[in-house]
Amino acid sequence: MAECLLGKTLTELQQVAQSVGLQRFAGKQLAEWLYVRRVSSFDEMTNISLKGRETLRARYTIGRHAPVREAISEDGTRKYLFEINHKSLNYIESVYIPEDDRATLCVSSQAGCKMGCRFCMTGTLGFHGNLSAADILNQIFEIDQRAINNHQIPLTNLVLMGEGEPMDNLDEVLRALEIMTADYGCAWSPKRITVSTVGIPAMKRFLDESECHLAVSMHNPFPAERAQIMPAEKLFSITEVVALLRQYDWTHQRRVSFEYICWASSDSTSGQTVQANTTPRHAKELLRLLRGLPCRINLIRFHEGVDRAFPASDEQAMEWLRDYLTKNSLTTTIRRSRGEDILAACGMLVNALQTS
């Protein structure tokens, strides 16, 4: 299979240019065609010589491919299914979320996920491979172009919160982020991009090498309780995560937030019972754990679908937790659920369009 140009950095494109007999400066021209003009064919690269284009075509592909399916929610959210080159899992999903004058794209970074969070439907897919920077960028470019073509809101923000753990595919994620934010690439401000993590040691490298926002999936402030639902807690505890975050400056434009899915106590007799995480005990521990750290907590309604041992919390409990934390100087919001009717909401990506 021919190597694709999408996902290559400026230095790599300069090397590509020289390898096909072009001058080194042609690498900058390739970057402009790929990342500024976002072409899908070599014929559009009109300032590259015909011979150069023919040689490029013989050795490389652009790397762009359209989604194969689309589902539209009653709230305007759109979910897209992309075909990828992983034999055991042939598809991944992305979610376009318009709101007022903004449009956010929820991007996948892996095919499936290996983190095994009990409450997450995506985790039931298992892990089937890392996406390349080209796979990541293709989601962004294709959906942005569709929005423009359909007179919808162009993308204003990105969240790497789709399938997979971004910090578990950090080389390719950082490569994609470089291209999105570099002057030779899309020149986006890193403040328009948020990357999520359950909290693994690789997040230190992300914090050192990127200026994008960070969102930590917490869901419970007590390590023992968190370990019951999130295996990653045993590798890198939430207390270690917060201790690491305290080493960085969050007082300027860069932000850190904590995602907190809310559920009630279960009455399961299977031995897999779950305790409510919106109690005064949890609220006080959240305040203790995060005291002095400039951050935000996003409360998320649980979308039942995989493990019925996780009943969704009621709105009253979520509102109490929000008001209590905010009153005690920990900024907390309840995040509005989007796209639940098409399995596009938080934790629901299971490539359902594949069989629809």
RODO-2510 file (C-alpha; in nm, 4 decimals, decimal comma):
residues 356
     n   res          X          Y          Z
     1     m     0,0000     0,0000     0,0000
     2     a     0,1331     0,3440    -0,0944
     3     e     0,2359     0,5731     0,1881
     4     c     0,0117     0,8749     0,2428
     5     l     0,1284     1,2349     0,2712
     6     l    -0,1412     1,3426     0,5142
     7     g     0,0014     1,3424     0,8644
     8     k     0,3586     1,4240     0,7648
     9     t     0,5300     1,7183     0,9309
    10     l     0,7024     1,9969     0,7394
    11     t     1,0443     1,8348     0,7826
    12     e     0,9119     1,5053     0,6515
    13     l     0,7447     1,6739     0,3531
    14     q     1,0733     1,8450     0,2696
    15     q     1,2366     1,5021     0,2675
    16     v     0,9565     1,3687     0,0461
    17     a     1,0082     1,6558    -0,1982
    18     q     1,3788     1,5836    -0,2280
    19     s     1,3171     1,2100    -0,2662
    20     v     1,1106     1,2707    -0,5817
    21     g     1,3594     1,5125    -0,7366
    22     l     1,2034     1,8394    -0,6210
    23     q     1,3751     2,1209    -0,4356
    24     r     1,3537     2,1194    -0,0564
    25     f     1,1289     2,4286    -0,0579
    26     a     0,8642     2,2216    -0,2350
    27     g     0,7993     2,0602     0,1013
    28     k     0,6471     2,3891     0,2191
    29     q     0,4320     2,3921    -0,0944
    30     l     0,3134     2,0391    -0,0188
    31     a     0,2247     2,1428     0,3354
    32     e     0,0159     2,4317     0,2053
    33     w    -0,1706     2,2079    -0,0381
    34     l    -0,2363     1,9428     0,2264
    35     y    -0,3130     2,1508     0,5347
    36     v    -0,4177     2,4967     0,4190
    37     r    -0,5947     2,4250     0,0927
    38     r    -0,6714     2,0663     0,1955
    39     v    -0,6626     1,9178    -0,1529
    40     s    -0,7643     1,5588    -0,2205
    41     s    -0,5679     1,4993    -0,5430
    42     f    -0,2199     1,5681    -0,6774
    43     d    -0,3691     1,7360    -0,9863
    44     e    -0,4710     2,0311    -0,7679
    45     m    -0,1081     2,1021    -0,6724
    46     t    -0,0584     2,3408    -0,9617
    47     n     0,2704     2,4965    -0,8473
    48     i     0,4371     2,1524    -0,8392
    49     s     0,5844     2,0476    -1,1730
    50     l     0,3908     1,7908    -1,3748
    51     k     0,6805     1,5465    -1,3498
    52     g     0,6964     1,6012    -0,9753
    53     r     0,3232     1,5373    -0,9390
    54     e     0,3486     1,2186    -1,1467
    55     t     0,6329     1,0901    -0,9304
    56     l     0,4434     1,1775    -0,6138
    57     r     0,1333     0,9990    -0,7438
    58     a     0,3373     0,6891    -0,8220
    59     r     0,4839     0,6682    -0,4716
    60     y     0,2254     0,8244    -0,2410
    61     t    -0,1416     0,8852    -0,1824
    62     i    -0,2936     1,2005    -0,0352
    63     g    -0,4588     1,0048     0,2440
    64     r    -0,8065     1,1563     0,2345
    65     h    -1,1206     0,9425     0,2328
    66     a    -1,4819     1,0332     0,2988
    67     p    -1,6951     0,8790     0,5747
    68     v    -1,9047     0,5836     0,4640
    69     r    -2,2135     0,6529     0,6764
    70     e    -2,3808     0,9434     0,8553
    71     a    -2,6460     0,9545     1,1284
    72     i    -2,8255     1,2740     1,2309
    73     s    -2,9654     1,3253     1,5800
    74     e    -3,2856     1,5121     1,6537
    75     d    -3,0691     1,7734     1,8311
    76     g    -2,8526     1,8365     1,5225
    77     t    -2,5558     1,6240     1,6268
    78     r    -2,4087     1,4208     1,3409
    79     k    -2,2149     1,0967     1,3747
    80     y    -1,9846     0,9750     1,0990
    81     l    -1,8457     0,6290     1,0331
    82     f    -1,4989     0,6081     0,8769
    83     e    -1,3413     0,2989     0,7276
    84     i    -0,9861     0,2320     0,8435
    85     n    -0,7159    -0,0221     0,7648
    86     h    -0,7310    -0,2376     1,0758
    87     k    -0,8354    -0,5910     0,9859
    88     s    -1,0026    -0,6712     1,3190
    89     l    -1,1986    -0,3457     1,3425
    90     n    -1,2731    -0,1796     1,0118
    91     y    -1,4463     0,1341     1,1351
    92     i    -1,4180     0,4237     1,3767
    93     e    -1,6609     0,7061     1,4556
    94     s    -1,6483     1,0852     1,4878
    95     v    -1,9171     1,3200     1,6182
    96     y    -1,9968     1,6719     1,4916
    97     i    -2,1692     1,8840     1,7599
    98     p    -2,3063     2,2254     1,6528
    99     e    -2,4175     2,4791     1,9118
   100     d    -2,5021     2,8430     1,8449
   101     d    -2,2042     2,9811     1,6495
   102     r    -1,9684     2,6968     1,7461
   103     a    -1,9114     2,3480     1,6123
   104     t    -1,7075     2,0907     1,8017
   105     l    -1,5754     1,7663     1,6579
   106     c    -1,5256     1,4673     1,8871
   107     v    -1,2301     1,2819     1,7326
   108     s    -1,1195     0,9198     1,7765
   109     s    -0,7527     0,8376     1,8354
   110     q    -0,7655     0,4569     1,8455
   111     a    -0,9756     0,1771     1,7016
   112     g    -1,1596     0,0619     2,0119
   113     c    -0,9965     0,1089     2,3520
   114     k    -0,7915    -0,0978     2,5961
   115     m    -0,8675     0,1008     2,9141
   116     g    -1,1638    -0,1211     3,0071
   117     c    -1,3736     0,1344     3,1962
   118     r    -1,6800    -0,0627     3,3045
   119     f    -1,9318     0,2106     3,2289
   120     c    -1,8078     0,2854     2,8748
   121     m    -1,9709     0,1185     2,5757
   122     t    -1,6652     0,1842     2,3591
   123     g    -1,4614    -0,0359     2,5920
   124     t    -1,6716    -0,3359     2,4905
   125     l    -1,5104    -0,3194     2,1465
   126     g    -1,1708    -0,4078     2,2889
   127     f    -0,8532    -0,2612     2,1447
   128     h    -0,7779    -0,3038     1,7741
   129     g    -0,4946    -0,0624     1,7015
   130     n    -0,3694     0,2939     1,7041
   131     l    -0,4897     0,5435     1,4476
   132     s    -0,2243     0,7235     1,2468
   133     a    -0,1962     1,1010     1,2401
   134     a    -0,3457     1,0721     0,8915
   135     d    -0,6492     0,8858     1,0308
   136     i    -0,6935     1,1552     1,2960
   137     l    -0,6551     1,4482     1,0551
   138     n    -0,8791     1,2874     0,7959
   139     q    -1,1699     1,2894     1,0410
   140     i    -1,1175     1,6619     1,0977
   141     f    -1,0699     1,7663     0,7350
   142     e    -1,3512     1,5553     0,5903
   143     i    -1,6138     1,6604     0,8432
   144     d    -1,5100     2,0257     0,8314
   145     q    -1,5415     2,0216     0,4520
   146     r    -1,8830     1,8580     0,4742
   147     a    -2,0002     2,1252     0,7157
   148     i    -1,8834     2,3987     0,4785
   149     n    -2,0374     2,2312     0,1742
   150     n    -2,3700     2,1871     0,3561
   151     h    -2,3751     2,5480     0,4838
   152     q    -2,3314     2,4306     0,8423
   153     i    -2,0983     2,5819     1,1000
   154     p    -1,7327     2,5083     1,0199
   155     l    -1,5345     2,3453     1,2986
   156     t    -1,4323     2,5837     1,5747
   157     n    -1,3143     2,3331     1,8374
   158     l    -1,1751     1,9808     1,8648
   159     v    -1,2025     1,7339     2,1507
   160     l    -1,0060     1,4108     2,1365
   161     m    -1,2715     1,2257     2,3318
   162     g    -1,3865     0,9674     2,0787
   163     e    -1,2749     0,6062     2,0637
   164     g    -0,9514     0,5277     2,2442
   165     e    -0,7151     0,6773     2,5016
   166     p    -0,5177     0,9574     2,3315
   167     m    -0,2221     0,9286     2,5716
   168     d    -0,1889     0,5614     2,4732
   169     n    -0,1238     0,6719     2,1116
   170     l     0,0724     0,9819     2,1981
   171     d     0,3234     0,9871     1,9117
   172     e     0,0492     1,0049     1,6490
   173     v    -0,1694     1,2358     1,8562
   174     l     0,1155     1,4840     1,9073
   175     r     0,1978     1,4682     1,5376
   176     a    -0,1623     1,5519     1,4482
   177     l    -0,1700     1,8317     1,7076
   178     e     0,1511     1,9798     1,5685
   179     i     0,0027     1,9909     1,2204
   180     m    -0,3231     2,1430     1,3467
   181     t    -0,1428     2,4208     1,5380
   182     a     0,1771     2,4864     1,3386
   183     d     0,2172     2,7879     1,1104
   184     y     0,2961     2,5530     0,8206
   185     g    -0,0195     2,3553     0,8979
   186     c    -0,3688     2,4635     0,9974
   187     a    -0,2441     2,7364     1,2372
   188     w    -0,5164     2,6688     1,4947
   189     s    -0,4689     2,8026     1,8443
   190     p    -0,4035     2,5099     2,0814
   191     k    -0,6702     2,6654     2,3029
   192     r    -0,9287     2,5380     2,0544
   193     i    -0,8291     2,1767     2,1203
   194     t    -0,8930     1,9593     2,4265
   195     v    -0,7375     1,6168     2,4747
   196     s    -0,8879     1,3696     2,7193
   197     t    -0,7276     1,0994     2,9320
   198     v    -0,8217     0,8543     3,2039
   199     g    -0,4833     0,9418     3,3521
   200     i    -0,1774     0,7394     3,2518
   201     p     0,1935     0,8256     3,2948
   202     a     0,2276     0,9370     2,9305
   203     m     0,0199     1,2455     3,0108
   204     k     0,3353     1,4107     3,1498
   205     r     0,4861     1,4058     2,8027
   206     f     0,1662     1,5543     2,6631
   207     l     0,1780     1,8344     2,9196
   208     d     0,5412     1,9069     2,8325
   209     e     0,5085     1,8922     2,4536
   210     s     0,1652     2,0412     2,3872
   211     e    -0,0222     2,3546     2,4888
   212     c    -0,3688     2,2104     2,4267
   213     h    -0,6267     2,1860     2,7027
   214     l    -0,6553     1,8688     2,9095
   215     a    -0,9669     1,6848     3,0285
   216     v    -0,9232     1,4107     3,2890
   217     s    -1,1863     1,1395     3,3225
   218     m    -1,2228     1,1148     3,6997
   219     h    -1,5732     0,9851     3,7846
   220     n    -1,4804     0,9114     4,1466
   221     p    -1,2329     1,0897     4,3790
   222     f    -1,1696     0,7846     4,5987
   223     p    -0,8930     0,5624     4,4537
   224     a    -1,0395     0,2348     4,5838
   225     e    -1,3837     0,3089     4,4401
   226     r    -1,2387     0,4414     4,1147
   227     a    -1,0310     0,1247     4,0710
   228     q    -1,3489    -0,0834     4,0738
   229     i    -1,4755     0,0885     3,7593
   230     m    -1,1547     0,2133     3,5925
   231     p    -0,8633    -0,0337     3,5749
   232     a    -0,6226     0,2487     3,4841
   233     e    -0,6484     0,3679     3,8449
   234     k    -0,4266     0,0757     3,9463
   235     l    -0,1522     0,1937     3,7113
   236     f    -0,1677     0,5659     3,7823
   237     s    -0,3904     0,6774     4,0676
   238     i    -0,6110     0,9842     4,0520
   239     t    -0,4051     1,1205     4,3429
   240     e    -0,0910     1,0866     4,1282
   241     v    -0,2713     1,2508     3,8378
   242     v    -0,3658     1,5525     4,0475
   243     a    -0,0161     1,5719     4,1993
   244     l     0,1294     1,5844     3,8473
   245     l    -0,1152     1,8542     3,7395
   246     r    -0,0123     2,0704     4,0336
   247     q     0,3351     2,0949     3,8792
   248     y     0,1980     2,2971     3,5853
   249     d     0,0625     2,6494     3,5521
   250     w    -0,3140     2,6564     3,4888
   251     t    -0,3665     3,0221     3,5781
   252     h    -0,3420     3,1581     3,2229
   253     q    -0,5170     3,0422     2,9050
   254     r    -0,4475     2,6708     2,9253
   255     r    -0,7191     2,4817     3,1135
   256     v    -0,7639     2,1509     3,2885
   257     s    -1,1069     2,0030     3,3534
   258     f    -1,2339     1,6864     3,5166
   259     e    -1,5089     1,4792     3,3555
   260     y    -1,7436     1,3274     3,6111
   261     i    -2,0167     1,0872     3,4988
   262     c    -2,2895     1,0670     3,7620
   263     w    -2,4762     0,7552     3,8657
   264     a    -2,6918     0,6351     4,1518
   265     s    -2,6379     0,3306     4,3742
   266     s    -2,7279    -0,0021     4,2198
   267     d    -2,9143    -0,2817     4,3914
   268     s    -2,7514    -0,5537     4,1862
   269     t    -2,7044    -0,8912     4,3557
   270     s    -2,4363    -1,0001     4,1090
   271     g    -2,1480    -0,8775     4,3217
   272     q    -2,0897    -0,5866     4,0814
   273     t    -2,2753    -0,3248     4,2807
   274     v    -2,1982     0,0417     4,2292
   275     q    -2,2194     0,3202     4,4819
   276     a    -2,3637     0,6584     4,3951
   277     n    -2,0877     0,9132     4,3315
   278     t    -2,2923     1,2283     4,3974
   279     t    -2,3076     1,1988     4,7768
   280     p    -2,1847     1,4560     5,0316
   281     r    -1,8937     1,2209     5,1014
   282     h    -1,7822     1,2392     4,7364
   283     a    -1,8406     1,6135     4,7213
   284     k    -1,6167     1,6755     5,0241
   285     e    -1,3438     1,4515     4,8831
   286     l    -1,3552     1,6347     4,5491
   287     l    -1,3004     1,9610     4,7345
   288     r    -1,0127     1,8143     4,9348
   289     l    -0,8453     1,6536     4,6324
   290     l    -0,8687     1,9561     4,4032
   291     r    -0,8342     2,2424     4,6537
   292     g    -0,6080     2,5137     4,5113
   293     l    -0,5897     2,3656     4,1610
   294     p    -0,7441     2,6021     3,9006
   295     c    -0,9828     2,3670     3,7240
   296     r    -1,3403     2,2941     3,6270
   297     i    -1,5601     1,9880     3,6844
   298     n    -1,8027     1,8828     3,4125
   299     l    -2,0847     1,6666     3,5433
   300     i    -2,2182     1,4254     3,2804
   301     r    -2,5432     1,2324     3,2860
   302     f    -2,4767     0,8590     3,2550
   303     h    -2,6089     0,7009     2,9359
   304     e    -2,7232     0,3525     3,0232
   305     g    -2,6343     0,0917     2,7674
   306     v    -2,3676    -0,1584     2,8714
   307     d    -2,3736    -0,2435     3,2404
   308     r    -2,7095    -0,2088     3,4104
   309     a    -2,5258    -0,2091     3,7441
   310     f    -2,4779     0,1611     3,6656
   311     p    -2,8144     0,3376     3,7052
   312     a    -2,8111     0,7012     3,5978
   313     s    -2,8146     0,9668     3,8654
   314     d    -3,1247     1,1844     3,8815
   315     e    -3,1077     1,5533     3,7927
   316     q    -3,1704     1,6641     4,1498
   317     a    -2,8568     1,4870     4,2747
   318     m    -2,6488     1,6335     3,9937
   319     e    -2,7794     1,9831     4,0585
   320     w    -2,7061     1,9474     4,4312
   321     l    -2,3479     1,8392     4,3583
   322     r    -2,2988     2,1236     4,1114
   323     d    -2,4309     2,3850     4,3518
   324     y    -2,2354     2,2510     4,6491
   325     l    -1,9027     2,2429     4,4643
   326     t    -1,9547     2,5813     4,3007
   327     k    -2,0522     2,7380     4,6352
   328     n    -1,7227     2,6067     4,7714
   329     s    -1,5194     2,7692     4,4915
   330     l    -1,4846     2,4648     4,2648
   331     t    -1,6378     2,5705     3,9315
   332     t    -1,8781     2,2965     3,8252
   333     t    -2,1199     2,2670     3,5345
   334     i    -2,3654     2,0056     3,4116
   335     r    -2,2766     1,9230     3,0544
   336     r    -2,5728     1,8902     2,8220
   337     s    -2,6006     1,5509     2,6603
   338     r    -2,5955     1,5487     2,2796
   339     g    -2,6704     1,2790     2,0247
   340     e    -2,7866     1,0074     2,2618
   341     d    -3,0549     0,8903     2,0174
   342     i    -2,7873     0,7960     1,7612
   343     l    -2,5388     0,6520     2,0158
   344     a    -2,3165     0,9567     1,9791
   345     a    -2,3103     1,0768     2,3411
   346     c    -2,0262     1,0348     2,5896
   347     g    -1,9065     0,6724     2,6093
   348     m    -2,1499     0,5434     2,3470
   349     l    -1,9309     0,5066     2,0355
   350     v    -1,9495     0,1435     1,9257
   351     n    -1,9494     0,1833     1,5465
   352     a    -2,3247     0,1208     1,5490
   353     l    -2,3650     0,2667     1,1995
   354     q    -2,1649    -0,0282     1,0733
   355     t    -2,4707    -0,2494     1,1032
   356     s    -2,7511     0,0048     1,0775
***
